[in-house]
Amino acid sequence: MSWSYPAPLSAAQLAGIVSLPQLDALARRDLPAMAFEYVDSGAADEVTLRWNRTAYERIRLRPRVLEPLGPVDTRVTLCGMELPHPILLAPTAYQRLLHPEGEAATARGAAAAGALYVVSTQTTVPIEEIVAAGAASAGRLWFQLYVQLEREVTHALVERVEAAGCGALVVTVDTASLGARDRQRLAGFHLPPGIELPHAHDFSTGVRTFASPQRTALTWDDVAWLRSVARVPVILKGILTGDDAARALDAGVAGIIVSNHGARNLDTLPATIDALPEVAARVQRRIPVLVDGGIRRGTDIIKAIALGADAVLIGRPYLWGLGLAGAEGVRHAIEILRAELEIAMALVGRASLATLDRGVLWDAD
């Protein structure tokens, strides 16, 4: 394969990276331009992409001092599984664009950092190899699913990932069509020779390009069907409104991810942190609510949990770690964020995730 990867950072160089914004800057400098633009870009004018970040920056924290803290506890339980921290890896496609081992390296890095990893349907490594690579994660792998018009094809994939050991299905519900990804197109995005998609293809032609994630818009009937055939919990990714959250509860799903698809589909959607409170208020803790989009600091995680999230997912930051240093880069990105979370929790005077409520927000009223 002629695709060229940058030389991986040394352990000393990686140790010198102290924040996710610093990791972003190095990725911008060192990664192949087409790969960086594919990952970094959003839809159309990228208004939502900017809002995903600036919305967190507008939220101010309210500290308490002289509180009896004890050790900071970041543990969280999702779908019956206890995790050491609330930082999950969001599903992202085409990871061999960034590193020759792709999703297998991500799985190893996630396992080393104790993070749950959601594998994309558009993985460039077969699910069995990803599960084997992340064996130390003790089953902390979920699978993101694009439901296809041909239910027998979807069912076969569900059976395969369940057999491999994935603990939940994360169904993307916000992609009846791909967005107007102008920057991606201008960068000439394509999959280089040798990078293939073992679980996805263009079902209208049989060609393994997977140009469009779904051949028809997903409906609540499809969710009901999927729950009837799945042997693992079904989680919906792409919910932004209270009304859809209520429908998800009625549909019996096991969880919701508040997501605007990394701002890659419909521009001028609200930032996910702005949409989160409406969804959380409707769900009322009956099922887990997670949120992704724009999370770059430990303080962002505190804000998300205070506004109703049980956990968060990151995407671009761990991809920069993958591209710069493989599994160790993924681990380092997660550990930067976890360390910042623990520091910020101590500084706002809260020792556990359960105590992070609107009282830690300056503008809570």
Buried (B, 14 or more C-beta within 10 A) or exposed (E): EEBEBBEBBEEEEBEEBEBBEEBBEBBEEBBBEBBBBBBBBBBBEBBBBBBBBEBBEEBEBBEEEEEEBEEBBBEBEBBEBEBBBBBBBBBBBBBBBBBEBBBBBBBBBBBBBBBBBBBBBBBBBBBBBBBBBBEEBEEBBBBBBBBBEEBEEBBEBBEBBBEBBBBBBBBBBBBBEBBBBBBBEEBEBEBBEEBEBBBBBBBEEEEEEBEBBBBEEBEEEBBEBBBEEBEBBBBBBBBBBBEBBBBBBEBEBBBBBBBBBBBBBBBEBBBBBBBBBBBBEBBEEEBBBBBBBBBBBBBBBBBBBBBBBBBBBBBBBBBBBBBBBBBBBBBBBBBBBBEBBBEBBBBBBBBBBEBBEEEBBEEEE
